[in-house]
Amino acid sequence: MTWRLGDLTVNRIGFGAMRLPQQGGAFDPNAKPRDRAQAIEVLRTAVQLGVNHVDTAAYYFSATRSANELINSALSPYPDDLVITTKVGPSRTPQGEWLPLAAPAQLRGQVEENLRQLGRDHLDVVNLRVSGLDDVSRHFERLAALRQEGLIRHLGLSNVRPHHLDQAQKIAPVVCVQNSYGLGHHPEQDDFLGVCGDRGIAFVPFFALAGANKEAGTSAEDDDVTEIARAHDVSPAQVRLAWTLARGPHVLVIPGTGDPEHLRQNVEAGGLSLTPEELTRLDALHLNGS
C-alpha cells in the first residue's frame, strides 16, 4: 500500500513524532520527557518495519527532548526512500509557550530551523499549518518561493478547509492535506477527503486513533469496534486504523507512539482487511460521531 507525494513514494502507514519527546499528552508543560534511548529505538524500529514517512515539526519538543533532533540522531544518514514531512506556521518559546502564527516573512526562519535540526539541505514536504487564517495566499506564496529556491521539495497544508486548498493550488502544487479526522471524529471532513482524492492529493489524518479525545487517547471504546477487533484478534486501535485506510487509496495515516509494541501493531494494521459488513457498521458509527 503506497501513495505518491509528488515524486516521492511512501507507504500509507507512517509515523507521527508528536508523542516522541514526552510521555503523556503532547505540549503539556508538566509532561515527563521520554527516555532518549527508547525514543531512538522506536524510530529505528519504525524504519526497520517499513515506515518511510515520518511526520514532525520544530515545535514538537519537551523540556529536554526535540522530535527533530531525535529523528536526526536516530536515522541520519537518512535512508534514500525516507520522506520527512514537517510543518511551519506555529511556534513555541523555549519554555513551551505558544507564539502567534508566523507572518509570511517569518516562514523562511522556520524552514531553516527545521533544516538545521534535521541536518538536511532541503525538506521533503512542508505543510503550512493554518490557524485563524481565512486566506493562506501570502503565506503559501512565501513557501512556494522557498520551494523555487530548492529548500523545499513539496508543499502541503494542515488544519485547513476546502477554500484554503483552492487558494493554495492557484499558487503551487499541493501534495497533501493534513487534518484532524478519524472514526467518529469530524465526519464532516468526509466530503473534503473525497475532494482530495479526486485531485490526487493525499489526505493525512492526525488524531486518527484518539479521535475526539485527541492526544490524550480514547478512554472508552465503542462496543462495535471492540467486537470487530475480537473477531480479528487485533486491538481496537488497529481496527480504527484499518477503517481509516479503507476510506480511500489516497488516505495516509501517521499514528505516533513511544512504545515499540504499539508501533508494531500500528504497522500491522495495514494488513487488516475488514469485511464489507464490518465497514458498513463502522461507517454508521462514524456518521453518528462515535
ChimeraX attribute file (.defattr): number of C-alpha atoms within 10 A of each C-alpha:
attribute: neighborCount
match mode: 1-to-1
recipient: residues
	/A:1	12
	/A:2	13
	/A:3	18
	/A:4	16
	/A:5	22
	/A:6	18
	/A:7	10
	/A:8	16
	/A:9	15
	/A:10	21
	/A:11	18
	/A:12	24
	/A:13	26
	/A:14	25
	/A:15	25
	/A:16	21
	/A:17	26
	/A:18	24
	/A:19	23
	/A:20	32
	/A:21	28
	/A:22	28
	/A:23	17
	/A:24	18
	/A:25	16
	/A:26	18
	/A:27	21
	/A:28	12
	/A:29	13
	/A:30	12
	/A:31	15
	/A:32	16
	/A:33	17
	/A:34	18
	/A:35	14
	/A:36	14
	/A:37	10
	/A:38	14
	/A:39	25
	/A:40	19
	/A:41	14
	/A:42	23
	/A:43	25
	/A:44	16
	/A:45	17
	/A:46	21
	/A:47	17
	/A:48	10
	/A:49	13
	/A:50	14
	/A:51	22
	/A:52	21
	/A:53	25
	/A:54	23
	/A:55	23
	/A:56	24
	/A:57	27
	/A:58	23
	/A:59	24
	/A:60	22
	/A:61	26
	/A:62	25
	/A:63	16
	/A:64	11
	/A:65	19
	/A:66	23
	/A:67	26
	/A:68	28
	/A:69	18
	/A:70	22
	/A:71	23
	/A:72	18
	/A:73	16
	/A:74	18
	/A:75	16
	/A:76	12
	/A:77	10
	/A:78	16
	/A:79	10
	/A:80	7
	/A:81	12
	/A:82	19
	/A:83	22
	/A:84	21
	/A:85	19
	/A:86	24
	/A:87	25
	/A:88	26
	/A:89	23
	/A:90	20
	/A:91	19
	/A:92	16
	/A:93	9
	/A:94	11
	/A:95	10
	/A:96	16
	/A:97	10
	/A:98	13
	/A:99	11
	/A:100	10
	/A:101	18
	/A:102	18
	/A:103	12
	/A:104	16
	/A:105	12
	/A:106	14
	/A:107	21
	/A:108	16
	/A:109	12
	/A:110	20
	/A:111	22
	/A:112	16
	/A:113	16
	/A:114	25
	/A:115	18
	/A:116	16
	/A:117	18
	/A:118	25
	/A:119	18
	/A:120	16
	/A:121	13
	/A:122	19
	/A:123	23
	/A:124	19
	/A:125	25
	/A:126	29
	/A:127	25
	/A:128	25
	/A:129	22
	/A:130	22
	/A:131	15
	/A:132	9
	/A:133	12
	/A:134	12
	/A:135	13
	/A:136	22
	/A:137	19
	/A:138	15
	/A:139	20
	/A:140	25
	/A:141	16
	/A:142	18
	/A:143	28
	/A:144	21
	/A:145	15
	/A:146	17
	/A:147	19
	/A:148	11
	/A:149	11
	/A:150	13
	/A:151	21
	/A:152	20
	/A:153	19
	/A:154	24
	/A:155	27
	/A:156	27
	/A:157	27
	/A:158	25
	/A:159	17
	/A:160	21
	/A:161	15
	/A:162	14
	/A:163	12
	/A:164	19
	/A:165	22
	/A:166	13
	/A:167	16
	/A:168	23
	/A:169	15
	/A:170	12
	/A:171	16
	/A:172	17
	/A:173	15
	/A:174	25
	/A:175	24
	/A:176	27
	/A:177	26
	/A:178	22
	/A:179	22
	/A:180	18
	/A:181	25
	/A:182	26
	/A:183	27
	/A:184	20
	/A:185	23
	/A:186	16
	/A:187	19
	/A:188	12
	/A:189	16
	/A:190	13
	/A:191	11
	/A:192	18
	/A:193	24
	/A:194	17
	/A:195	15
	/A:196	20
	/A:197	17
	/A:198	10
	/A:199	11
	/A:200	18
	/A:201	23
	/A:202	25
	/A:203	27
	/A:204	26
	/A:205	24
	/A:206	24
	/A:207	24
	/A:208	27
	/A:209	28
	/A:210	20
	/A:211	23
	/A:212	20
	/A:213	12
	/A:214	17
	/A:215	19
	/A:216	13
	/A:217	14
	/A:218	14
	/A:219	7
	/A:220	6
	/A:221	11
	/A:222	12
	/A:223	10
	/A:224	15
	/A:225	22
	/A:226	15
	/A:227	13
	/A:228	20
	/A:229	18
	/A:230	13
	/A:231	9
	/A:232	14
	/A:233	9
	/A:234	16
	/A:235	17
	/A:236	21
	/A:237	22
	/A:238	23
	/A:239	28
	/A:240	23
	/A:241	25
	/A:242	21
	/A:243	23
	/A:244	20
	/A:245	24
	/A:246	15
	/A:247	17
	/A:248	14
	/A:249	15
	/A:250	25
	/A:251	25
	/A:252	27
	/A:253	28
	/A:254	26
	/A:255	26
	/A:256	24
	/A:257	20
	/A:258	23
	/A:259	13
	/A:260	17
	/A:261	11
	/A:262	17
	/A:263	19
	/A:264	14
	/A:265	14
	/A:266	28
	/A:267	23
	/A:268	16
	/A:269	20
	/A:270	19
	/A:271	11
	/A:272	16
	/A:273	14
	/A:274	17
	/A:275	10
	/A:276	9
	/A:277	9
	/A:278	17
	/A:279	18
	/A:280	12
	/A:281	14
	/A:282	23
	/A:283	18
	/A:284	14
	/A:285	18
	/A:286	17
	/A:287	15
	/A:288	12
	/A:289	16
	/A:290	18
